[in-house]
Amino acid sequence: MEKKEEFQKIFKNIIDEKSSSMTSSIWKVSSSILSNYQIKYLRRMISNDSIRIKLYSEEKDVHYINIPIDVDKVLPETN
């Protein structure tokens, strides 16, 4: 995210605030403080994303599966 200029521009106020009081590398941001434009941007950004899970079998094989992210469960719909 740090390398994406559009992301930096849209979320500059949140990034600045979190960076100045950073005690952890995990930032919790409530969707209620985001503008409709910011929510739409995030929805678009994660809509084609997935979570990658690594599975191990007894034979010591490794398998990866990708589970798509359900954007509607992650972020509220905007008008």
Backbone as a ProteinNet text record, in pm:
[ID]
protein_1_A
[PRIMARY]
MEKKEEFQKIFKNIIDEKSSSMTSSIWKVSSSILSNYQIKYLRRMISNDSIRIKLYSEEKDVHYINIPIDVDKVLPETN
[TERTIARY]
81	0	85.2	198.5	280.8	331	338.1	390.7	282.6	157.6	49.3	16.6	42.1	18.6	-128.1	-216.4	-359.4	-406.5	-361	-396.2	-344.6	-220.9	-161.1	-241.5	-282.2	-355.7	-493.3	-564.7	-700.1	-700	-601.5	-599	-490.7	-446.1	-337.3	-364.3	-483.5	-513.4	-505.7	-555	-550.8	-406.6	-331.9	-192.4	-110.2	-128.1	-54.2	-84.7	-212.1	-253.2	-197.2	-210.5	-163.3	-11.3	58.5	204.3	258.5	192.8	242.6	225	124.5	101.8	119.6	210.5	226.5	294.2	223.4	281.6	282.1	216.1	205.2	203.6	237.1	232.7	91.8	-0.6	-139.2	-221.8	-289.4	-372.9	-517.2	-592.6	-736.1	-808.9	-882.8	-956.1	-1101.9	-1188.1	-1330.8	-1382.2	-1466.1	-1521.2	-1611.6	-1657	-1745.1	-1672.9	-1540.8	-1467.4	-1426.1	-1452.7	-1413.8	-1522.8	-1479.9	-1576.5	-1629.7	-1739.8	-1794.5	-1691.5	-1616.3	-1513.1	-1405.5	-1363.2	-1261.6	-1313.6	-1437.5	-1495.9	-1507.2	-1552.3	-1561.9	-1424.5	-1324.5	-1187.5	-1141.1	-1160.6	-1119.9	-1197.4	-1326.5	-1407	-1353.6	-1321.2	-1267	-1131.1	-1049.9	-915	-915.4	-1006.1	-1005.2	-1105.7	-1184.5	-1288.7	-1234.2	-1115.9	-1057.1	-946.9	-940.5	-834.8	-882.3	-787.9	-821.8	-722.5	-760.1	-673	-607.4	-476.6	-404	-377.7	-418.2	-402.7	-312.5	-219.4	-127.1	-174.4	-193.3	-239	-129.7	-112	-13.5	-85.4	-38.8	-97.1	-2.2	-50.2	32.7	154	143.3	256	355	332.2	417.5	410.2	300.1	275.2	221.6	248.3	197.3	103	-11.8	-110.4	-154.5	-177.1	-224.2	-363.9	-448.4	-579.3	-601.1	-672.2	-706.6	-856.6	-893.8	-1034.8	-1067	-1159.1	-1193.7	-1251	-1221.7	-1274.1	-1414.3	-1508.3	-1644	-1646.8	-1638.8	-1627.9	-1746.9	-1865.5	-1984.9	-1977.5	-1904.5	-1888.6	-1777.9	-1686.3	-1572	-1602.5	-1667.5	-1698.2	-1844.6	-1905.4	-2045.6	-2062.4	-2177	-2210.1	-2233.8	-2188.4	-2210.2	-2307.5	-2362.5	-2458	-2387.3
-119.9	0	126.2	118.4	237.8	287.3	199.8	237.1	290.2	276.1	318.8	465.9	547.6	691.4	724.9	659.9	689	656.2	543.1	504.3	609.3	650.4	750.8	880.4	922.4	1048.1	1039.3	930.6	915.8	899.6	829.9	799	875.8	986.7	1062.3	1098.9	1146.5	1186.9	1067.8	952.5	833.4	784.7	782.9	737.4	829.1	959.8	1055.6	1037.2	1023.6	1007.7	878.4	768.8	639.6	635.9	697.1	698.2	775.6	885.7	969.7	903.4	819.3	753.6	602.5	561.8	419.6	345.3	249	161.1	16.8	-5.7	-139.7	-129.7	-239.4	-239.2	-269.5	-297.8	-324.5	-199.9	-152.8	-33.8	-76	-43.5	-71.3	57.5	52.8	169.7	129.9	201.1	174.6	229.7	153.2	200.1	322.4	346.2	461	595.5	596	722.2	747.8	650.5	665.3	734.7	810.9	874.9	770.6	803.5	712.1	682.3	783	765.4	667.9	679.9	590.6	446.4	430.4	295.9	234.1	312	260.6	219.8	299.8	268.1	136.1	120.1	-3.6	-123.8	-107.6	-217.4	-261	-163.8	-195.2	-264.3	-217.2	-270.2	-416.3	-450.7	-587.7	-680.1	-629.3	-711.6	-832.1	-822.9	-935.3	-1003.5	-974.3	-1029.8	-1158.2	-1229.8	-1352.5	-1374.8	-1463.9	-1502.8	-1633.5	-1641	-1762.2	-1844.4	-1970.3	-2059.6	-2175.3	-2206	-2316.8	-2437.3	-2550.9	-2673.6	-2779.3	-2850	-2957.6	-3090.9	-3190.8	-3324.2	-3412.5	-3530.1	-3623.5	-3669.3	-3669.1	-3709.3	-3594.3	-3487.5	-3368.4	-3295.1	-3316.1	-3236.4	-3100.7	-3003.6	-2870.1	-2830.5	-2781.2	-2736.4	-2595.5	-2516	-2380	-2367.4	-2297.9	-2264.9	-2114.5	-2057.8	-1916.4	-1904.5	-1833.6	-1812	-1666	-1642.5	-1504.5	-1429.6	-1301.7	-1217.4	-1171.8	-1184.9	-1135.6	-988.8	-901.9	-758.7	-707	-760	-714.2	-743.4	-845	-875.2	-792.6	-743.8	-667.6	-518.4	-464.8	-320.9	-298.7	-198.9	-170.1	-114.4	-136.9	-81.3	67.7	144.8	289.2	327.8	445.9	494.4	548
0	0	0	64.9	76.3	-58.4	-156.2	-287.1	-381.2	-345.2	-433.8	-408.8	-509.6	-495.4	-473	-547.1	-532.8	-392.1	-339.7	-203.1	-105	-121.1	-32.8	-34.5	-152.8	-165.9	-99.8	-124.8	-72.4	80.1	131.9	274.8	351.5	297.7	359	504.9	536.6	673.9	770.6	728.1	814.2	830	721.1	725.8	815.1	800.2	883	1030.8	1062.4	1202.2	1262	1189.5	1239.8	1248.9	1156	1157.1	1275.7	1310	1419.3	1555.9	1570.1	1698.6	1686.3	1600.2	1570.6	1685	1741.5	1843.5	1795.2	1682.5	1627.1	1475.2	1409.9	1264	1212.8	1303	1265.6	1292.5	1189.7	1202.4	1195.8	1297.7	1297.7	1263.8	1154.7	1108.8	1090.7	1156	1144.4	1011.9	945.3	817.8	836.5	957.5	982.4	967	975.4	959.3	814.3	726.7	586.7	506.6	408.3	318.7	220.3	152.9	51.8	-56.6	-95.9	-198.3	-150.8	-25.5	29.1	36.2	76.5	85.2	-53.9	-151.8	-288.6	-341.1	-311	-354.3	-292.1	-162.7	-95.4	-148.5	-168.9	-223.1	-359	-443.7	-576.2	-563.9	-470.3	-455	-406.6	-316.5	-262.7	-330.7	-423.2	-485	-560.2	-614.1	-686.9	-607.3	-480.3	-396.1	-329.2	-270.5	-199.3	-85.7	3.6	114	73.2	86.1	49.6	174.7	169.1	284.3	244.3	332.6	309	390.1	322.9	387.8	380.9	492.8	498.1	514.5	443.7	458.9	538.7	576.2	652.2	573	441.7	356.8	337.8	410.8	406.2	273.6	205	85.6	129.4	49.3	78.6	-34.3	3.9	-93.9	-56.2	-156.3	-135.6	-194.2	-121.8	-177.1	-160.6	-253.9	-247.2	-225.9	-122.5	-92.2	-123.4	-215.4	-249.6	-128.7	-122.4	-15.4	-54.2	37.3	16.3	58.8	-38.1	-10.9	69.4	43.4	114.8	264.7	303.3	445.6	509.8	427.6	479.4	490.2	389	385.1	350.3	411.7	381	240.6	185.6	53.3	67.6	-31.7	-28.7	-139.2	-126.2	-227.5	-348.4
[MASK]
+++++++++++++++++++++++++++++++++++++++++++++++++++++++++++++++++++++++++++++++

